[in-house]
Every structure is written in structure tokens, then in C-alpha cells.
Amino acid sequence: MNHLLTPQQLQARQQELRQQYEAVSARKLNLDLTRGKPSTEQLNLSDELDGILAGNYKCADGSDARNYGGIMGIPEARKLAADYLQTIPARIMVGGNSSLQLMYQLVTSALSQGVRGGESAWSKEAAAANGKVKFLCPSPGYDRHFAICEFLGIEMIPVAMNAQGPDMDKIEALVKADPLIKGIWCVPKYANPDGVVYSHAVVARMALLGKIAGANFRIFWDNAYAEHHLVDNPPELANIIALSEAADTLDNVLVIGSTSKITHAGAGISFIATSEANLAAFADQLNIATIGPDKINQLRHVHFLKDMPTLRVLMQRHRAILQPKFEALLSALDKGLSGKTLNGKALGSWTRPQGGYFVLFDTQPGLADTVVKLTAAAGVKLTPAGSTWPLRKDPANSNIRLAPSFPSLKEIEAAMEVFVLCVELATVERELGQ
Ligand SMILES: Cc1ncc(COP(=O)(O)O)c(C=O)c1O
């Protein structure tokens, strides 16, 4: 389609697209590009976990993994997580099957019990100031981070993302002005959903936020995709732990990760890296809820993943499965939409991530919800429009998160054919005022 179509040409194109849409709808597809789940083929890569201990439950410190205790995690899992998150084992706690749950627990305990006893509870400070606890939310971002805030009544302040990471001028100004801003959500590498890797300058400025923020401010540094590359020379993420240690702000930083997209999703192990004082305070609170994590699974993971070189070989095998899927998705967008304009404006734009699990597509402003509805009615499920923003309010109504990891190549191709068609159809019909 070229620019400056006459109304008649536009009408003709709309009829053509509608016919194609009806034909596709008649195929009664049932395809899903919603969640970034690993595919069965990826999960198969870690099946060796099952039975790997072969009856040997002894941990490095001589303890029995089958028994209670060990709230900080077993020593060998702390060592592996320390190498993964680039710090020392003393700054690591290894938890259960979900980093999201750890984040939820960290937020709830800071909110109601405090990070250093009841006096430091965020909610107490907010009540005394007659205000609300707030979090900065670089957006687009991860819907489940925002859901934690929404559920707990924490006010969310969206902050724009750019190619280097979140807008740091804005973030610094906001935290300086409001001591009730108690946290920020960051996915610093291959961000969910826009694939951005924070630049060194952004990470360095993040590490200094603790100096200008109100008391007990915490950066939730969700490094969920640290080793999840799709390219040969992956970009490097600066080490926020080292930078904040140098700036004496490590108390303000909670680095989080998990093996969910390394081994078995939802059946892996999770970790936090932060100051030893933070870990001790959090362990005291966690100990009320549990007598310890699943140490058998931690041990299984250490036996299987062994060390960073072994883990990286596994991640290459994931990449071999994932990369063709990303290529299929991107090639459908390139073929279907690249260079296409309507009356001078591109039909959409999209990211080319170097790692992670998502491609972010932007429709022309105001069309994301229409495109998602059209594709759904034609049998292709997409993440609901708006879900990449706090309270599901995408101000431009343009973001659509595409997740190609779970479906097969054939399914991605079929789904993208529908998607491309729906983007053009929605844009043309809006131009026609329909
Ligand atoms: C940024 C991010 N953090 C955390 C998670 C969930 O991790 P876990 O399975 O360890 O709870 C996801 C899953 O999609 C994610 O994208």
C-alpha cells in the first residue's frame, strides 16, 4: 500500500482486506502468542534433572537436602547464583520455584513489616505523611510487576523507556521530589517487553538513586533474561551490584533472577542478590512463612547446571530453538509491513531484540486494542492491549507484545499472517472512519 490513496482506492483496499480476513476467519484457527512460555522442546533440554541426584542428597556443607532448614539456600546453589548474578555467595539468597513470588514477598514485607523492623515499614511512613506508597514503572514493562503494585494498593508512576533504558532525568527528578516513592521495577536486560538493554550510563545512574531517594527506597532489578541471548555477541549489562557497592548504596538494590527459562519453567530455583544486611532482615521475615526452601531442587539444579560455562551451553541450545521462531515472526513483519504506509504514516514499528522472549509491536496510535480484537476474532490470541502499562492504560494505545517462544514455527507463521492482515485492516478502516 502506498501513501496518498484516494478514498476510492482506500475503499477497494478495505474490501480486499475484509475478504482475506473472512477467509482466514473461516479457517477457525486457534493460535496463541500471549505468554512468554518456553516450548516443550525447550523444556525437554532439562529433563535430565529428573533423577539426577540418584539418591545422593548430601550438600557441600554435609547437610541433608531432604531435611528442613537452610533459609539462605544450600551453599553450592548460592555459589552458582553468585556467579550468575556476578557477585559473591554471601550476598545471595536462593529461594523456591518463582522469582516473582520472591519479588512479591519483598514488596509485601517492606510495605507492612519494614526493611529494618516495623518503624521502617513503607506503609507506616505513608500513613504518617498522609500519602501513598509509590513505585516508578518504566513502561512498557512487565504486567506482573504492575499487578503486584495494583494488588497491594501501591500507586504506579509510568516512566518512559528509550533505547538506553528508562528516562533517568525523569526518574532522578521524581525520587528527589517525593520520598514516598519507595521502589522502581527494572528488567535491565532484554526488557520484557521492548528488549532494551540498559546502557552503562543508565545503570551507573541507577546505582546512585539511593543517595537521592527517600528512606528505604529499593530498586527491583529483575534480571530475568541475563543469559537469554539471541545473538553471537550479546550486549553487556553493567554490574549494578559492583556499582552500588562502590557508591555505598547496595541496601537500595535487590537483584533478582531465576532458572525458570533455563530449566523447567515454574519448577526451577530463584535468587536474590543484595546487601548482607538486607538478606538477614528478609530471612528473618521469610522464616515466619517457611522453614526453608526446596533444597532438593536446588541440589538437582547445581548437579545439572554445574557452572556458568555449562549453563551457557544449555542457553545456546535454547537459542537454537528460539532464534528461528523470532526470525519467522520478524520476517512476517518485514514482508507484510516493512515500508508500508498509509497516507504518509507507517503502519507500525517493531523491535529486533538481541535476547529475551518478546517482540514489541507498535501500531499507529489508538489502534492496538482494535488489532488485538480483530486477531482474536480470527482465532489468534494476543496479550491484551494495554497490559504492558500500569493499570493496563497504554496512553497511546499502540503497544502489542508478541511472544513467539511457545508456538511451533508453523503456528507462528500462520498467526503472523493474520496479525499483519489485521494491522493493515484496522489502519485502513480507521482511515475510512469506520
Ligand atoms: C521479567 C520477568 N520476571 C519474572 C518472570 C517470572 O519468573 P519466575 O518464573 O521466576 O517467577 C518473568 C516471566 O515471564 C519475567 O518476564
The ligand as an SDF file (V2000), in Angstrom:
LIG
                    3D

 16 16  0  0  0  0  0  0  0  0999 V2000
   10.7120  -10.0190   33.6830 C   0  0  0  0  0  0  0  0  0  0  0  0
   10.2190  -11.2780   34.2810 C   0  0  0  0  0  0  0  0  0  0  0  0
   10.4120  -11.5210   35.5920 N   0  0  0  0  0  0  0  0  0  0  0  0
    9.9690  -12.6450   36.1820 C   0  0  0  0  0  0  0  0  0  0  0  0
    9.2760  -13.5950   35.4660 C   0  0  0  0  0  0  0  0  0  0  0  0
    8.7700  -14.8200   36.1730 C   0  0  0  0  0  0  0  0  0  0  0  0
    9.8210  -15.5020   36.7320 O   0  0  0  0  0  0  0  0  0  0  0  0
    9.6060  -16.7560   37.6890 P   0  0  0  0  0  0  0  0  0  0  0  0
    9.1560  -17.8830   36.8790 O   0  0  0  0  0  0  0  0  0  0  0  0
   10.9850  -16.9720   38.2660 O   0  0  0  0  0  0  0  0  0  0  0  0
    8.6260  -16.3680   38.7500 O   0  0  0  0  0  0  0  0  0  0  0  0
    9.0480  -13.3910   34.0960 C   0  0  0  0  0  0  0  0  0  0  0  0
    8.2820  -14.3800   33.3230 C   0  0  0  0  0  0  0  0  0  0  0  0
    7.8070  -14.1500   32.2630 O   0  0  0  0  0  0  0  0  0  0  0  0
    9.5200  -12.2050   33.5000 C   0  0  0  0  0  0  0  0  0  0  0  0
    9.3180  -11.9420   32.2080 O   0  0  0  0  0  0  0  0  0  0  0  0
  1  2  1  0
  2  3  1  0
  2 15  2  0
  3  4  2  0
  4  5  1  0
  5  6  1  0
  5 12  2  0
  6  7  1  0
  7  8  1  0
  8  9  2  0
  8 10  1  0
  8 11  1  0
 12 13  1  0
 12 15  1  0
 13 14  2  0
 15 16  1  0
M  END
$$$$
